[in-house]
Amino acid sequence: MSDSPATLKHILVVEDDDAYARLVRRMLEAEGFRVTTAKDFVSALPIIEGSDEVDLLLADVNLPPGTPHGLSVGLMAEGRRSDLKTIYMSGSIDMEAIARFAPNAKVLRKPFTAAELAAVIKTALEAK
């Protein structure tokens, strides 16, 4: 683990694919981030509404049918935590659809490397 400011940052990952969630967790923890994972909107909600500091939300856009999609999770989270940074991830991105709901959304295309993920996260956390 490094001595970078990343060691102080908490990231909530909302990803319904368990294997991908574990992979992303390992990538982020290797960079010194503290990571909490949630499978869907329902399991993310108590974390978002809780008192624990969350610095960044990394949400899969395509969550299971019948549940709110990642954009809904992100928009709800940003409404409750105004200083929260949000990055969406997806393997099948329809940027026009995303732009209708979240015009300034940052989207990371799956699959991504650990270096790509770290760069996007660090840039988002450094932005004002």
Residue pairs with C-beta under 8 A, 6 or more apart in sequence:
1 7
1 29
1 32
2 31
2 32
3 32
4 31
4 32
5 125
6 31
6 32
6 33
6 122
6 125
7 32
7 33
7 34
8 34
9 33
9 34
9 55
9 56
9 125
10 33
10 34
10 35
10 36
10 52
10 53
10 54
10 55
10 56
11 28
11 33
11 34
11 35
11 36
11 54
11 55
11 56
11 57
11 58
11 121
12 35
12 36
12 37
12 38
12 44
12 47
12 48
12 54
12 56
12 57
12 58
12 77
13 21
13 24
13 25
13 28
13 35
13 36
13 37
13 38
13 58
13 59
14 37
14 38
14 39
14 40
14 41
14 44
14 57
14 58
14 59
14 60
14 63
14 70
14 73
15 21
15 24
15 37
15 39
15 58
15 59
15 60
15 89
16 39
16 40
16 60
16 63
16 64
17 60
18 39
20 60
20 110
21 37
21 39
24 35
24 37
24 58
24 117
25 35
25 37
27 114
27 117
27 118
28 35
28 117
28 118
28 121
29 35
30 114
31 114
31 118
31 121
31 122
33 121
36 47
36 54
38 44
38 47
40 63
40 64
40 67
40 68
41 63
41 67
41 68
41 72
41 73
41 76
42 67
44 59
44 73
44 77
45 76
47 54
48 54
48 57
48 76
48 77
48 80
48 81
49 80
54 77
54 81
54 84
55 84
55 85
55 125
56 84
56 85
56 86
56 87
56 121
56 124
56 125
57 73
57 74
57 77
57 78
57 84
57 85
57 86
57 87
58 86
58 87
58 88
58 89
58 108
58 121
59 70
59 71
59 73
59 74
59 86
59 87
59 88
59 89
60 70
60 88
60 89
60 90
61 69
61 70
61 71
61 88
61 89
61 90
61 93
61 98
61 107
62 69
62 70
62 90
62 91
62 92
63 69
63 70
63 73
68 76
70 88
70 89
70 90
71 88
71 98
71 101
71 102
71 105
74 86
74 88
74 102
74 105
75 101
75 102
77 84
77 86
78 84
78 86
85 124
85 125
85 127
86 105
86 106
87 106
87 107
87 108
87 120
87 121
87 124
88 98
88 102
88 105
88 106
88 107
88 108
89 107
89 108
89 109
89 110
89 112
90 107
90 108
90 109
90 110
91 109
91 110
91 111
93 107
93 109
95 107
98 105
98 107
99 105
106 120
106 124
108 116
108 117
108 120
112 120
